[in-house]
Amino acid sequence: MNLRIVVTGASGNVGTSVVRALSSEPAVGSILGLARRKPSWSCPKLEWAEADIGVADLDPLVGGADVVIHLAWLLQPARDPVTTWRTNVLGGIRVFESVARTQVPALVYASSVGAYSPGPKDRAVTESWPTHGWPAASYTREKAYLERYLDAFEPRHPSVRVVRMRPAFLLKRESAAEQRRLFLGPLFPGGITRHVPVVPDVDGLRIQAMHTDDAASAYLLAATQDVRGAFNLAVEPVLDAPVLARILGARTVRLPRWALRVPLAAAWHLHAVPADPDLFDAMLRLPVMDAGRARAELGWVPRFTATEAVEELLDGLRDGTGGPTPPLTPRVEGGRLGELRTGVGSRP
């Protein structure tokens, strides 16, 4: 094989790991990475093209590809859901339809655990669990909408092999600065992670996380094998208050949900944090996923535990670590004061 693969959102947390994984695969001949801002960083087999999936003419970019891996996603501005809808939903649909028009044989789409309807925390669900999201949060609402679109897309285009990847939260050291900007905001002091005395134990705080490089290896397998359908991606252990307390060297304190949500909502309304309280509500309702299908059918073997992924991110937060692309940069123009001046959660 000498596969030509197009990757949207190639400069982000997941994208940089995916293009590195593709670059090391002998079956991959060339990679075209699409990004809104062209990075100076690169790797073997990779070429860059600047493209905003919401407005760009995508057919010349994806035409002739063997596989399109669609990763591009705007998590901010959370205060402007119309903007995120235009990029994430309408832009995603533009990618899907371009794949069909140009007769690309395979589409690998980055869905998410966030696409799932509220589910159990005491047992793991398979890919058959409903994907209606949590309607109040824009992220989960948009992920669920694209699942519905693909439900109709696949029967209309049976010649396109469609794979839906549903990973847990994705973490790596190089994503620390970006994740701080996206979820914690400019007032969060990275050094505080060295001195966390307590971890709140609230109902529903039982989530899954994994190393981004492990997700990238699954994307590589999905791109290069004749598989289709949905694949959950998750690793052990499930993260709850006791596990997080062990990682942080802290103790747990039992609290009601409102004791966290009320101050988070206040900080959101004061423009002190970029993550809205609806996303917090959604997180507490996510089901625990069973990743058995990915292991059995893809042959996926993750290298990192969830605790190792969290520890990497915490190290990156303490050090202010970033990566070599615009989304991952450790410092944006104007620094943290610039983030405050431009409105926390108000701009991409």
C-alpha positions in Angstrom: 0.0 0.0 0.0 1.0 3.6 -0.6 -1.9 5.3 1.1 -2.6 9.1 0.7 -4.3 10.3 3.9 -5.9 13.7 4.5 -6.2 14.8 8.2 -8.4 17.7 9.2 -7.4 19.4 12.4 -3.9 18.0 12.1 -2.2 20.7 14.2 -4.1 20.0 17.5 -3.8 17.7 20.5 -5.1 14.6 18.6 -3.9 15.7 15.1 -0.2 16.0 16.0 -0.3 12.5 17.5 -2.2 11.1 14.5 0.1 12.5 11.9 3.2 11.2 13.8 1.6 7.7 14.0 0.8 7.8 10.2 4.3 9.1 9.4 5.9 6.0 11.0 3.6 3.6 9.1 5.2 2.0 5.9 1.7 1.6 4.3 1.2 5.4 4.3 2.8 7.2 1.4 1.8 10.8 2.0 -0.2 12.9 4.5 -1.9 16.2 3.9 -2.6 18.0 7.1 -5.4 20.7 7.1 -5.3 23.4 9.7 -6.7 27.0 10.0 -3.2 28.2 10.7 -0.2 26.6 9.0 2.4 25.4 11.5 6.1 25.6 11.0 6.5 22.1 12.6 6.3 19.0 10.4 7.3 15.4 10.2 8.1 12.9 7.4 5.5 12.4 4.7 3.5 15.4 6.0 2.5 18.5 3.9 0.4 21.3 5.2 -2.5 23.2 3.7 -4.3 26.1 5.3 -8.1 25.5 5.3 -11.1 26.4 7.4 -13.5 23.5 7.0 -16.4 25.9 7.4 -15.7 27.9 4.3 -12.8 26.3 2.2 -13.3 24.5 -1.1 -12.6 21.0 0.3 -12.9 19.0 -2.9 -9.4 19.8 -4.3 -7.9 19.0 -0.9 -9.6 15.6 -0.2 -9.9 14.5 -3.8 -7.6 11.6 -4.6 -7.2 10.6 -1.0 -7.5 7.0 0.1 -8.7 8.0 3.6 -9.9 11.2 5.3 -9.4 11.4 9.0 -11.7 14.2 10.3 -10.5 15.6 13.6 -11.1 19.3 13.3 -13.2 20.7 16.1 -13.7 24.0 17.9 -14.1 23.7 21.7 -14.1 27.5 22.1 -15.8 30.0 22.0 -18.2 28.3 24.4 -20.0 31.6 24.8 -20.8 31.6 21.1 -22.4 28.3 20.3 -23.4 29.6 16.8 -19.7 29.8 15.9 -18.9 26.3 17.2 -22.0 24.9 15.4 -20.9 26.5 12.1 -17.5 24.9 12.3 -18.2 21.6 14.1 -21.5 20.6 12.6 -21.8 22.5 9.3 -18.1 22.2 8.7 -18.1 18.5 9.6 -21.0 17.9 7.1 -19.0 19.7 4.5 -16.1 17.3 5.0 -18.4 14.3 4.9 -20.1 15.4 1.7 -16.8 16.3 0.1 -15.6 12.8 0.8 -18.7 11.4 -1.0 -18.4 13.7 -4.0 -14.8 13.0 -4.6 -15.3 9.3 -4.0 -12.8 8.9 -1.2 -13.0 5.2 -0.1 -12.8 5.7 3.6 -13.8 8.3 6.3 -12.5 8.0 9.9 -14.4 10.5 12.1 -13.5 11.7 15.6 -16.7 11.3 17.6 -16.4 11.1 21.3 -17.6 9.6 24.6 -19.5 12.9 24.7 -21.8 11.7 22.0 -23.3 9.1 24.3 -26.6 9.6 26.1 -26.4 9.7 29.9 -25.5 6.2 31.1 -24.3 3.9 33.9 -21.2 4.5 36.0 -21.1 1.0 37.5 -20.8 -1.0 34.3 -19.3 -0.4 30.9 -21.4 0.2 27.8 -20.6 -1.0 24.2 -20.9 1.0 21.0 -24.7 0.1 20.9 -25.4 2.6 23.7 -27.6 5.5 22.4 -25.7 8.6 21.1 -28.0 11.5 21.8 -25.5 13.4 24.0 -26.5 15.8 26.7 -28.6 18.5 25.0 -27.6 21.4 27.2 -23.9 21.4 26.4 -22.8 22.5 23.0 -19.9 20.0 22.7 -22.1 16.9 23.4 -25.0 18.3 21.4 -22.8 18.8 18.3 -21.1 15.4 18.6 -24.5 13.7 18.8 -25.8 15.7 15.8 -23.0 14.4 13.6 -23.7 10.9 14.7 -27.3 11.3 13.4 -26.0 12.8 10.2 -23.7 9.8 9.6 -26.6 7.5 10.3 -28.2 8.9 7.2 -24.9 9.4 5.3 -23.8 5.7 5.4 -26.9 4.3 3.6 -26.7 7.0 0.9 -23.0 6.3 0.3 -22.4 2.6 0.9 -19.1 2.7 -1.1 -17.6 4.9 1.7 -16.2 2.9 4.6 -17.1 5.0 7.6 -15.5 4.5 11.0 -16.6 6.4 14.1 -14.0 6.7 16.9 -15.4 7.4 20.3 -12.4 8.1 22.6 -12.4 9.1 26.3 -10.8 12.4 27.3 -7.4 12.7 25.5 -4.4 13.9 27.4 -0.7 14.3 26.8 2.1 16.6 28.1 2.3 18.7 25.0 -1.4 19.6 25.2 -1.2 21.0 28.7 -1.1 24.7 27.7 -4.0 24.3 25.2 -6.1 22.4 27.7 -5.5 25.0 30.4 -6.7 27.7 28.0 -9.7 25.6 26.8 -11.0 24.4 30.2 -9.3 26.2 33.1 -8.6 29.7 31.9 -5.9 32.3 32.5 -6.4 32.5 36.3 -5.5 28.9 36.9 -2.0 28.6 38.5 -0.3 25.5 37.2 1.8 25.1 40.3 -1.3 24.5 42.3 -1.4 20.9 41.1 1.6 20.2 43.4 -0.4 21.2 46.5 -4.0 19.9 46.2 -5.2 19.0 49.7 -8.6 17.5 48.8 -10.4 16.0 45.8 -14.2 16.5 45.9 -16.2 13.2 45.7 -19.5 14.0 44.0 -22.1 11.7 42.4 -21.2 11.0 38.8 -17.5 11.8 39.2 -16.4 8.7 37.4 -14.8 9.3 34.0 -12.3 7.9 31.6 -9.2 9.4 30.2 -6.3 8.1 28.1 -3.1 9.2 26.4 -3.5 10.9 23.1 -0.8 8.8 21.5 -2.8 5.6 22.3 -5.9 7.1 20.5 -3.6 8.0 17.6 -2.5 4.3 17.3 -6.2 3.3 17.0 -6.8 5.9 14.3 -3.9 4.5 12.4 -5.3 1.0 12.6 -8.8 2.2 11.5 -7.3 4.0 8.6 -5.2 1.1 7.3 -7.6 -1.9 7.9 -10.9 -2.9 6.3 -13.1 -2.1 9.3 -16.2 0.0 9.7 -18.6 1.1 12.4 -18.0 2.6 15.9 -15.1 1.9 18.3 -14.9 3.0 21.9 -11.4 3.9 23.0 -10.7 3.8 26.8 -8.2 2.4 29.2 -8.0 1.5 32.9 -8.4 2.6 35.5 -11.7 4.6 35.5 -11.0 7.9 37.2 -13.0 8.6 40.3 -12.3 10.7 43.4 -10.1 8.0 45.2 -8.0 7.4 42.1 -7.5 11.2 41.5 -6.7 11.6 45.2 -3.9 9.0 45.0 -2.5 10.7 41.9 -2.5 14.1 43.6 -1.5 12.9 47.1 -4.7 14.3 48.5 -7.7 13.1 50.4 -11.3 12.9 49.3 -14.2 15.0 50.7 -17.8 14.0 50.0 -19.7 16.9 48.5 -23.1 17.4 46.8 -23.0 18.4 43.1 -24.2 21.9 43.7 -21.2 22.6 45.9 -19.1 22.4 42.7 -21.6 23.6 40.1 -22.6 26.8 41.9 -19.0 28.3 42.1 -18.3 27.0 38.6 -21.4 28.8 37.3 -20.5 32.0 39.1 -16.9 31.9 37.6 -18.4 31.3 34.2 -20.7 34.3 34.4 -17.8 36.4 35.7 -15.7 35.4 32.7 -13.2 33.8 35.0 -13.3 30.3 33.3 -13.9 29.3 29.7 -15.7 26.0 30.4 -19.4 26.4 31.0 -21.3 24.6 33.8 -23.4 22.7 31.2 -20.2 20.8 30.2 -19.7 19.9 33.9 -23.3 18.5 34.0 -22.6 16.5 30.8 -19.4 15.1 32.2 -21.1 13.7 35.4 -23.6 11.9 33.2 -21.2 10.2 30.7 -21.3 6.4 30.7 -18.3 4.3 31.3 -17.2 2.7 28.0 -16.2 -0.8 27.1 -13.3 -0.8 24.6 -13.3 -4.5 23.9 -14.3 -4.1 20.2 -11.2 -1.9 19.4 -8.9 -4.4 21.1 -10.5 -7.5 19.3 -11.2 -6.1 15.8 -8.5 -3.4 15.4 -5.9 -5.2 17.4 -5.5 -2.1 19.5 -3.0 -2.4 22.3 -2.7 0.9 24.4 0.6 1.6 26.0 -0.4 4.0 28.8 -2.8 3.7 31.8 -5.2 6.5 32.5 -3.2 7.5 35.6 -0.1 7.8 33.5 -1.9 10.1 31.0 -3.2 12.2 33.9 0.2 12.4 35.5 1.7 13.6 32.1 -0.9 16.3 31.8 -0.3 17.5 35.4 3.4 17.7 34.8 2.7 19.8 31.7 0.4 22.1 33.6 3.0 22.6 36.3 5.7 23.5 33.7 3.4 25.4 31.3 4.3 22.9 28.6 3.0 23.2 25.1 3.7 22.0 21.6 5.1 23.3 18.3 1.8 24.2 16.5 -0.5 27.2 16.9 -3.2 25.4 19.0 -0.6 23.8 21.3 1.6 26.8 21.7 2.6 27.4 25.3 1.9 31.1 25.1 -0.6 33.0 23.0 -0.1 36.6 22.0 -0.4 38.8 25.1 -0.1 35.9 27.4 -2.7 35.4 30.1 -3.6 39.0 30.3 -4.3 38.8 26.6 -6.7 35.9 27.3 -8.5 38.0 29.9 -8.7 41.1 27.6 -10.2 39.1 24.7 -12.8 37.5 26.9 -12.4 34.1 28.5 -14.4 31.6 26.4 -15.4 34.3 23.9 -13.0 33.6 21.1 -11.7 30.6 19.1 
